[in-house]
């Protein structure tokens, strides 16, 4: 066996070594050297036997150096290829994920921009359509209201209350875009209907209508005058001082809107003559006379060329109503003041 030959070679080597060593007895102690040599031989023999055992068990395989290097190179190359393949896979996966995320983000961003543009255009078009629709619808509503008012006017405002309530519904409908001027005109028409008709609680309804809208809108002077006329009727009928005060208050509101409104001044003169006629004592009578003279003074200070003409036109109408005896009293007890107004009214008739 290869191991036996190796042992024999080692023995010859050791024998030669020992022979050489024994040739120099004067330098070392022979027994000591021999003992150490035997130990070394035994140790080497044990190591050789151990190596021989491992070789027999297949723990080691002896191959040429070139083949060993080739095997090692192949393993290294294979390991590098697998490592490279792994990293290529990882890089490809990362690129795919990043590409997916970028694509998704780009689509979402693009969709957001498109949605914003679409919504903007949609809103613009909706606003335009709504504006056109509102304008068209408002025109239709205004035409309808004009027709209703014209119908009521042709009937001298003496119509069924359902027609008046219909106009009030248009006023109260906040979804309708009715111009302020049109609303003011509707209120004036409703007030005239209350005045010329005999609806239940018409006076209360007139008061409520004015209170509801006089803070929101600038009402017409005729609206307040019609309310004043209604209150003057109630004052003549029932003699309640509250009706008198309400009538004067509405006349003043009318004059505030139109300072030379002759009809309002005519009503104030008539109301104070009525109050004089209904005075319960001299103090009350004198107070109403003072108020009446204040009205004459206000008329005299107002240099409008239309005031006096309108005032006398109203007197001519009221001479044929319940107001006739009050006008007779006014002409009889205040002739100078009446003549001054009459003289100023003549030029306006030319």
C-alpha positions in Angstrom: 0.0 0.0 0.0 1.0 3.5 -0.6 0.9 4.2 3.1 3.3 1.3 3.9 5.8 2.5 1.4 5.6 6.0 2.9 6.2 4.5 6.4 9.3 2.5 5.1 10.7 5.7 3.6 10.2 7.6 6.8 12.0 4.7 8.7 15.0 4.7 6.4 15.1 8.5 6.7 15.0 8.2 10.5 17.6 5.4 10.5 20.0 7.6 8.5 19.3 10.5 10.7 20.0 8.4 13.8 23.2 6.9 12.4 24.5 10.5 11.7 23.5 11.6 15.1 25.3 8.6 16.8 28.5 9.6 15.0 28.8 12.6 17.2 28.6 11.2 20.8 30.7 14.0 22.0 28.0 16.8 21.3 24.7 15.2 22.6 23.5 12.6 24.9 22.7 9.5 22.8 19.9 8.2 25.0 18.1 11.5 25.0 18.3 11.9 21.3 17.1 8.4 20.8 14.2 8.9 23.0 13.1 12.1 21.3 13.6 10.5 17.9 11.3 7.6 18.8 8.6 10.0 20.0 8.8 12.0 16.7 8.6 8.8 14.7 5.6 7.6 16.6 3.9 11.0 16.2 4.6 11.1 12.5 3.5 7.5 12.1 0.2 8.4 13.9 -0.3 11.4 11.6 0.4 9.3 8.5 -2.0 6.6 9.7 -4.7 9.3 10.3 -4.2 10.8 6.9 -4.3 7.3 5.3 -7.6 6.6 7.2 -9.2 9.8 5.9 -8.1 9.1 2.3 -9.6 5.6 2.6 -12.9 7.1 4.0 -13.1 9.4 0.9 -12.8 12.7 2.9 -10.2 13.9 0.4 -9.8 13.3 -3.3 -6.5 13.8 -5.0 -6.8 15.5 -8.4 -4.4 17.4 -10.6 -3.9 21.1 -9.8 -5.1 22.1 -13.3 -8.3 20.2 -12.8 -8.7 21.6 -9.3 -8.3 25.2 -10.6 -10.8 24.6 -13.4 -13.3 23.3 -10.9 -12.8 26.2 -8.6 -13.0 28.7 -11.6 -16.2 27.0 -12.8 -17.8 27.3 -9.3 -16.8 30.9 -9.0 -18.1 31.7 -12.4 -21.3 29.9 -11.7 -21.7 31.7 -8.4 -21.1 35.1 -10.1 -23.6 34.2 -12.9 -26.2 33.4 -10.3 -25.5 36.5 -8.3 -25.6 38.6 -11.5 -28.8 37.0 -12.5 -30.3 37.7 -9.1 -29.4 41.3 -9.2 -30.6 41.7 -12.8 -33.9 40.2 -11.6 -34.1 42.6 -8.7 -33.3 45.6 -10.9 -35.8 44.5 -13.5 -38.4 44.1 -10.7 -37.6 47.6 -9.4 -37.8 49.1 -12.8 -41.2 47.4 -13.4 -42.6 48.6 -10.1 -41.2 52.2 -10.6 -42.6 52.2 -14.2 -46.0 51.1 -12.9 -46.0 53.7 -10.2 -44.9 56.5 -12.5 -47.5 55.4 -15.1 -50.2 55.3 -12.5 -49.2 58.7 -11.1 -49.0 60.2 -14.6 -52.5 58.8 -15.4 -53.9 60.2 -12.2 -52.3 63.6 -12.7 -53.5 63.7 -16.3 -57.0 62.7 -15.2 -57.0 65.4 -12.6 -56.1 68.0 -15.1 -58.7 66.8 -17.5 -61.4 66.7 -14.8 -60.5 70.2 -13.8 -60.8 71.5 -17.3 -64.0 69.6 -17.9 -65.5 70.9 -14.6 -64.4 74.4 -15.5 -66.0 74.3 -18.9 -69.1 72.6 -17.5 -69.5 75.3 -14.9 -69.0 78.0 -17.5 -71.6 76.5 -19.7 -74.0 75.8 -16.8 -73.6 79.4 -15.7 -74.2 80.7 -19.2 -77.2 78.4 -19.7 -78.6 79.4 -16.3 -78.1 83.0 -17.0 -79.9 82.7 -20.4 -82.6 80.6 -18.8 -83.1 83.0 -16.0 -83.1 86.0 -18.3 -85.6 84.3 -20.6 -87.8 83.0 -17.7 -87.7 86.5 -16.1 -88.8 88.0 -19.3 -91.7 85.6 -19.5 -92.6 86.2 -15.8 -92.5 90.0 -16.3 -94.7 89.7 -19.4 -97.2 87.6 -17.5 -97.2 90.0 -14.6 -97.8 92.9 -16.9 -100.7 91.1 -18.4 -102.2 90.5 -14.9 -101.7 94.1 -13.8 -103.3 95.3 -17.1 -106.3 93.1 -16.6 -106.8 94.3 -13.0 -106.4 98.0 -14.1 -109.0 97.5 -16.8 -111.4 96.4 -14.1 -110.6 99.5 -12.0 -108.8 97.4 -9.4 -112.2 95.9 -8.3 -111.4 92.3 -8.7 -111.7 89.0 -6.8 -109.2 88.7 -4.0 -107.8 85.5 -5.5 -106.2 87.7 -8.2 -104.6 89.9 -5.6 -103.3 86.8 -3.7 -101.9 85.5 -7.0 -99.8 88.7 -7.3 -98.7 88.4 -3.7 -97.5 84.8 -4.4 -95.2 86.2 -7.1 -93.9 88.7 -4.7 -93.1 86.1 -2.0 -91.6 83.6 -4.4 -87.8 84.0 -3.8 -87.0 81.6 -6.6 -88.2 84.2 -9.1 -85.9 87.0 -10.2 -88.3 89.9 -10.4 -86.8 93.4 -10.8 -87.2 95.7 -7.8 -89.2 98.2 -9.9 -91.6 95.5 -11.0 -92.1 94.5 -7.3 -92.8 98.0 -6.3 -95.4 98.3 -9.1 -97.1 95.1 -8.0 -97.3 96.3 -4.4 -98.9 99.5 -5.7 -101.4 97.6 -7.7 -102.3 95.4 -4.7 -102.8 98.5 -2.5 -105.2 99.9 -5.1 -107.1 96.7 -5.1 -107.4 96.8 -1.3 -108.6 100.4 -1.5 -111.3 99.9 -4.2 -112.6 96.5 -3.1 -114.3 95.3 0.1 -112.1 92.4 1.1 -112.4 91.2 4.7 -109.8 93.0 6.9 -108.6 95.0 3.9 -107.1 97.8 6.1 -105.1 95.3 8.2 -103.8 93.7 5.0 -102.8 97.1 3.6 -100.9 97.9 6.8 -99.2 94.4 6.8 -98.2 94.8 3.1 -96.5 98.2 3.7 -94.8 97.0 6.9 -93.5 93.9 5.1 -91.9 95.8 2.2 -91.2 99.4 3.1 -87.9 98.4 4.7 -86.8 96.2 1.8 -88.0 98.4 -1.1 -88.5 102.1 -1.9 -92.3 102.1 -2.4 -94.1 104.5 -4.7 -95.7 107.6 -3.3 -99.0 106.4 -4.7 -98.8 103.3 -2.5 -98.6 105.4 0.6 -101.4 107.7 -0.6 -103.7 104.9 -1.3 -103.1 103.6 2.2 -103.8 107.1 3.5 -107.1 107.3 1.6 -108.2 104.0 3.1 -107.4 105.2 6.6 -109.3 108.5 5.9 -112.3 106.5 5.0 -112.1 104.5 8.2 -111.6 107.7 10.2 -114.7 109.2 8.7 -116.7 106.1 9.4 -115.5 105.3 12.9 -113.9 108.5 14.2 -111.0 106.5 15.7 -108.1 108.8 16.2 -105.6 106.0 15.3 -107.0 105.9 11.7 -106.4 109.7 11.5 -102.8 109.3 12.7 -102.1 106.4 10.3 -103.5 108.4 7.4 -101.3 111.4 8.2 -98.3 109.2 8.6 -98.7 107.7 5.2 -99.3 111.1 3.6 -95.9 112.2 5.1 -94.2 109.1 3.7 -95.6 109.9 0.3 -94.4 113.5 0.5 -91.0 112.4 1.6 -90.7 110.4 -1.7 -92.2 113.1 -3.9 -92.0 116.5 -2.1 -94.5 118.3 -4.4 -97.1 115.5 -4.5 -100.3 117.5 -4.6 -102.6 114.5 -3.8 -100.9 113.9 -0.5 -101.2 117.6 0.5 -104.9 117.6 -0.4 -105.5 114.5 1.8 -103.7 116.2 4.7 -106.0 119.3 4.4 -109.1 117.1 4.2 -107.9 115.0 7.2 -107.4 118.0 9.5 -110.8 119.5 8.5 -112.3 116.1 9.4 -110.5 116.3 12.7 -111.8 119.8 13.4 -115.3 118.6 12.7 -114.8 115.7 15.1 -113.0 117.7 17.8 -114.3 116.8 21.3 -113.4 120.2 22.9 -111.9 123.6 22.1 -108.4 122.5 22.8 -108.6 119.6 20.4 -110.2 121.9 17.8 -107.5 124.5 18.1 -104.8 121.9 17.9 -106.2 120.6 14.6 -106.5 124.1 13.3 -102.9 124.8 14.0 -101.9 121.6 12.2 -104.1 122.6 9.2 -102.4 126.0 9.0 -99.0 124.3 9.1 -100.1 122.4 6.0 -101.1 125.6 4.2 -97.7 127.1 5.2 -95.9 124.0 3.8 -97.8 124.4 0.5 -97.0 128.1 0.3 -93.3 127.5 0.9 -93.2 124.8 -1.8 -92.7 126.6 -5.1 -93.5 123.6 -7.3 -95.8 124.5 -10.2 -97.5 121.1 -10.1 -98.4 120.9 -6.4 -101.4 123.2 -6.4 -102.8 121.9 -9.7 -102.8 118.3 -8.4 -104.3 119.4 -5.1 -107.3 121.1 -6.7 -107.8 118.1 -9.1 -108.1 115.9 -6.1 -110.6 118.3 -4.5 -112.8 118.2 -7.6 -112.9 114.4 -7.4 -113.6 114.4 -3.6 -116.5 116.9 -4.0 -118.5 113.9 -5.3 -117.7 111.6 -2.3 -118.3 111.5 1.5 -115.6 114.2 1.6 -117.9 116.9 0.2 -119.1 118.4 3.5 -115.5 118.6 4.8 -114.4 120.5 1.6 -117.3 122.9 2.0 -116.1 123.6 5.5 -112.5 124.1 4.3 -113.5 126.5 1.6 -115.8 128.5 3.9 -113.5 128.8 6.9 -110.1 129.2 5.1 -111.0 131.2 2.0 -107.7 133.2 1.8 -105.5 130.2 1.9 -107.7 128.4 -0.7 -107.6 131.4 -3.0 -103.8 131.5 -2.8 -103.6 127.9 -3.8 -106.1 128.4 -6.6 -104.1 131.3 -8.1 -101.0 129.2 -8.2 -102.9 126.4 -9.8 -104.1 128.5 -12.8 -100.7 128.9 -14.5 -100.1 125.2 -14.4 -103.3 124.6 -16.4 -102.0 126.7 -19.4 
